[in-house]
Amino acid sequence: MKTSTSEGKHGIQRTSRMQLDDLDFANHPALLLYAQQQMQEKTTSVAAANSAVVGLNIHKREKQDSQIQHSMHQSNHN
């Protein structure tokens, strides 16, 4: 966590979720918009990464199924 001051929970603190902990600044429209944009970017990034992983897993499974079917087909014809 990055803190703007060295004393506990005073000042603006950024967490991995880009959360503003200082209530003096939490209602500022520009900061709220920035936080919303950051959350949207992170959500989009995570969704894209997860889609890629799921897609790769699906293709891997399809390849395994295809290889099994090919092997079974070959053994039935021998």
C-alpha contacts under 8 A as a table, 3 or more apart, distances in Angstrom:
res1	aa1	res2	aa2	distance
1	M	13	Q	7.17
1	M	14	R	6.02
1	M	15	T	5.18
1	M	16	S	7.24
2	K	13	Q	6.09
2	K	14	R	5.59
2	K	15	T	7.04
3	T	6	S	6.83
3	T	11	G	7.24
3	T	12	I	6.44
3	T	13	Q	4.74
3	T	14	R	6.65
4	S	11	G	5.83
4	S	12	I	5.82
4	S	13	Q	6.46
5	T	8	G	7.80
5	T	10	H	6.57
5	T	11	G	6.00
5	T	12	I	7.92
7	E	10	H	6.08
9	K	13	Q	7.36
9	K	21	D	7.73
10	H	13	Q	7.88
10	H	22	D	7.10
11	G	21	D	7.91
11	G	22	D	5.93
12	I	20	L	6.07
12	I	21	D	6.09
12	I	22	D	5.29
12	I	25	F	7.91
13	Q	19	Q	7.26
13	Q	20	L	5.86
13	Q	21	D	5.81
13	Q	22	D	7.23
14	R	17	R	7.51
14	R	18	M	5.13
14	R	19	Q	5.61
14	R	20	L	6.11
14	R	21	D	7.69
15	T	18	M	5.08
15	T	19	Q	5.67
15	T	20	L	7.94
16	S	19	Q	7.58
17	R	39	M	7.55
18	M	35	A	6.61
18	M	38	Q	7.49
18	M	39	M	7.79
19	Q	35	A	7.46
20	L	23	L	7.69
20	L	25	F	7.58
20	L	26	A	6.20
21	D	26	A	7.27
22	D	25	F	5.76
22	D	26	A	6.22
23	L	26	A	4.81
23	L	27	N	7.20
24	D	27	N	7.20
25	F	28	H	5.48
25	F	31	L	7.45
26	A	31	L	7.10
26	A	32	L	6.98
27	N	31	L	7.67
27	N	32	L	6.88
28	H	31	L	5.47
28	H	32	L	6.25
29	P	32	L	5.04
29	P	33	L	6.10
30	A	33	L	5.15
30	A	34	Y	6.15
31	L	34	Y	5.00
31	L	35	A	6.06
32	L	35	A	5.09
32	L	36	Q	6.11
33	L	36	Q	5.06
33	L	37	Q	6.13
34	Y	37	Q	5.11
34	Y	38	Q	6.16
35	A	38	Q	5.10
35	A	39	M	6.17
36	Q	39	M	5.12
36	Q	40	Q	6.19
37	Q	40	Q	5.09
37	Q	41	E	6.18
38	Q	41	E	5.12
38	Q	42	K	6.16
39	M	42	K	5.13
39	M	43	T	6.01
40	Q	43	T	5.03
40	Q	44	T	6.06
41	E	44	T	5.15
41	E	45	S	6.07
42	K	45	S	4.98
42	K	46	V	6.07
43	T	46	V	5.19
43	T	47	A	6.04
44	T	47	A	5.10
44	T	48	A	6.13
45	S	48	A	5.21
45	S	49	A	6.20
46	V	49	A	5.08
46	V	50	N	6.03
47	A	50	N	5.17
47	A	51	S	6.02
48	A	51	S	5.09
48	A	52	A	6.25
49	A	52	A	5.20
49	A	53	V	6.38
50	N	53	V	5.08
50	N	54	V	6.08
51	S	54	V	5.13
51	S	55	G	5.90
52	A	55	G	5.04
52	A	56	L	6.11
53	V	56	L	5.15
53	V	57	N	6.20
54	V	57	N	5.08
54	V	58	I	6.16
55	G	58	I	5.12
55	G	59	H	6.24
56	L	59	H	5.16
56	L	60	K	6.05
57	N	60	K	5.01
57	N	61	R	6.14
58	I	61	R	5.14
58	I	62	E	6.14
59	H	62	E	4.99
59	H	63	K	6.08
60	K	63	K	5.12
60	K	64	Q	6.30
61	R	64	Q	5.07
61	R	65	D	6.17
62	E	65	D	5.07
62	E	66	S	6.02
63	K	66	S	5.02
63	K	67	Q	6.14
64	Q	67	Q	5.12
64	Q	68	I	6.19
65	D	68	I	5.11
65	D	69	Q	6.12
66	S	69	Q	5.14
66	S	70	H	6.08
67	Q	70	H	5.05
67	Q	71	S	6.13
68	I	71	S	5.11
68	I	72	M	6.15
69	Q	72	M	5.09
69	Q	73	H	6.01
70	H	73	H	5.04
70	H	74	Q	6.15
71	S	74	Q	5.14
71	S	75	S	6.20
72	M	75	S	5.16
72	M	76	N	6.19
73	H	76	N	5.23
73	H	77	H	6.53
74	Q	77	H	5.32
74	Q	78	N	6.50
75	S	78	N	5.31
